[in-house]
Amino acid sequence: MDKNPNSEAIDEISESIPGTIDGISEPCFSFGVISDIQYADLEDGYNFLRTKMRYYRYSLRHLQGAIEEWNEESNHLFFVLQLGDIIDGFNAQYKASEESLKNVLKEFKKLRAPVHHTWGNHEFYNFSRHYLRNSKLNTKFLGDQIAHCPETIPSENYYAYHFVPFPKFRFILLDAYDLSVLGIDQSSPKYQDCMKMLKEKNPNKELNSPQGLSEPQFVQYNGGFSQDQLNWFNAVLTFSDTNQEKVVVVDFFGKSKKDIWNAYINRILWLKGTIRNFPSSSFGR
């Protein structure tokens, strides 16, 4: 092989390396991802559908192991994404929600990087939206403010924000339970509207059952996005598009958009050319 291959050959080699962007393998930044910790001080048990075993106490050891690994990373870890279901819904039955959350957050304090939290259905099994908004699980203060673009400032009506860990990279955290019957006052108009929507799509007595549904995402443990949040999301994507930023979209459902009540979020993702799927947690420049 030629000791000095030309630039085209270098590009071809670089493009074949997994986890690279634009054909260059040097990472710009690294971050961690963890989801579904679902901690509870309980014996092992099955999930709601009785299809998977859950190791409630042992999950804390997995978190401890992840934090130890992240703290020992040779490359500086910029942040960690905690993708929801931080404690299990069974905690509510045993009035142990706050204590379990305290135990998990105690472990996260050992991490030498900021944590961005998203909210899943198990957060709402344990806490109201009002409680979460005033808890350590609200990391909206870590968000980026674009002063000259007020339409990119999220409303307090939903839990969503965006941040820039490195120039030309923007992460957008979405509230996948903005439309939901979980975690909100049952006397509120929003609850009534969401329950009406859910029952129109799901006639089952057990609203967590998708049995016989043509749109199986319409179950009680799922949720969706309000038009207000989608308009904000579109504004942030437009800003990133204009400024040639790479964008990573983060929410509780991740790639499984079939679980979202209003699937038209896919149309926004399809229309915006800045959205890309990245194969690893290291970003190249």
ChimeraX attribute file (.defattr): number of C-alpha atoms within 10 A of each C-alpha:
attribute: neighborCount
match mode: 1-to-1
recipient: residues
	/A:1	4
	/A:2	5
	/A:3	5
	/A:4	8
	/A:5	9
	/A:6	9
	/A:7	9
	/A:8	9
	/A:9	11
	/A:10	13
	/A:11	13
	/A:12	12
	/A:13	13
	/A:14	17
	/A:15	16
	/A:16	12
	/A:17	12
	/A:18	12
	/A:19	18
	/A:20	20
	/A:21	18
	/A:22	10
	/A:23	18
	/A:24	19
	/A:25	19
	/A:26	14
	/A:27	15
	/A:28	13
	/A:29	18
	/A:30	18
	/A:31	20
	/A:32	19
	/A:33	13
	/A:34	15
	/A:35	16
	/A:36	16
	/A:37	24
	/A:38	25
	/A:39	27
	/A:40	28
	/A:41	20
	/A:42	15
	/A:43	10
	/A:44	13
	/A:45	12
	/A:46	12
	/A:47	11
	/A:48	8
	/A:49	8
	/A:50	9
	/A:51	8
	/A:52	10
	/A:53	10
	/A:54	19
	/A:55	18
	/A:56	21
	/A:57	16
	/A:58	17
	/A:59	20
	/A:60	20
	/A:61	14
	/A:62	13
	/A:63	18
	/A:64	16
	/A:65	12
	/A:66	16
	/A:67	21
	/A:68	14
	/A:69	13
	/A:70	20
	/A:71	16
	/A:72	12
	/A:73	11
	/A:74	8
	/A:75	13
	/A:76	14
	/A:77	19
	/A:78	15
	/A:79	19
	/A:80	21
	/A:81	18
	/A:82	22
	/A:83	22
	/A:84	22
	/A:85	23
	/A:86	27
	/A:87	28
	/A:88	25
	/A:89	21
	/A:90	19
	/A:91	22
	/A:92	18
	/A:93	10
	/A:94	11
	/A:95	11
	/A:96	16
	/A:97	21
	/A:98	13
	/A:99	13
	/A:100	20
	/A:101	21
	/A:102	13
	/A:103	15
	/A:104	20
	/A:105	14
	/A:106	11
	/A:107	14
	/A:108	17
	/A:109	12
	/A:110	12
	/A:111	19
	/A:112	17
	/A:113	18
	/A:114	16
	/A:115	20
	/A:116	20
	/A:117	23
	/A:118	26
	/A:119	24
	/A:120	25
	/A:121	23
	/A:122	22
	/A:123	24
	/A:124	22
	/A:125	20
	/A:126	25
	/A:127	20
	/A:128	14
	/A:129	20
	/A:130	11
	/A:131	14
	/A:132	17
	/A:133	16
	/A:134	10
	/A:135	11
	/A:136	12
	/A:137	20
	/A:138	17
	/A:139	18
	/A:140	19
	/A:141	10
	/A:142	14
	/A:143	18
	/A:144	17
	/A:145	16
	/A:146	14
	/A:147	9
	/A:148	7
	/A:149	11
	/A:150	11
	/A:151	16
	/A:152	22
	/A:153	19
	/A:154	21
	/A:155	13
	/A:156	9
	/A:157	10
	/A:158	19
	/A:159	22
	/A:160	25
	/A:161	24
	/A:162	25
	/A:163	18
	/A:164	16
	/A:165	16
	/A:166	12
	/A:167	9
	/A:168	13
	/A:169	17
	/A:170	20
	/A:171	19
	/A:172	19
	/A:173	25
	/A:174	23
	/A:175	22
	/A:176	28
	/A:177	27
	/A:178	22
	/A:179	23
	/A:180	27
	/A:181	23
	/A:182	26
	/A:183	20
	/A:184	15
	/A:185	14
	/A:186	12
	/A:187	8
	/A:188	9
	/A:189	10
	/A:190	16
	/A:191	18
	/A:192	15
	/A:193	13
	/A:194	19
	/A:195	19
	/A:196	13
	/A:197	16
	/A:198	21
	/A:199	15
	/A:200	10
	/A:201	18
	/A:202	24
	/A:203	14
	/A:204	14
	/A:205	8
	/A:206	11
	/A:207	17
	/A:208	17
	/A:209	18
	/A:210	17
	/A:211	14
	/A:212	10
	/A:213	14
	/A:214	10
	/A:215	14
	/A:216	18
	/A:217	24
	/A:218	26
	/A:219	24
	/A:220	21
	/A:221	19
	/A:222	24
	/A:223	27
	/A:224	22
	/A:225	21
	/A:226	17
	/A:227	12
	/A:228	13
	/A:229	21
	/A:230	15
	/A:231	15
	/A:232	19
	/A:233	26
	/A:234	18
	/A:235	17
	/A:236	23
	/A:237	26
	/A:238	17
	/A:239	16
	/A:240	20
	/A:241	16
	/A:242	10
	/A:243	11
	/A:244	13
	/A:245	19
	/A:246	17
	/A:247	24
	/A:248	16
	/A:249	18
	/A:250	20
	/A:251	22
	/A:252	27
	/A:253	19
	/A:254	12
	/A:255	11
	/A:256	8
	/A:257	17
	/A:258	15
	/A:259	21
	/A:260	23
	/A:261	25
	/A:262	17
	/A:263	13
	/A:264	12
	/A:265	16
	/A:266	11
	/A:267	9
	/A:268	15
	/A:269	16
	/A:270	11
	/A:271	11
	/A:272	15
	/A:273	15
	/A:274	18
	/A:275	18
	/A:276	13
	/A:277	9
	/A:278	14
	/A:279	11
	/A:280	12
	/A:281	13
	/A:282	19
	/A:283	20
	/A:284	16
	/A:285	13
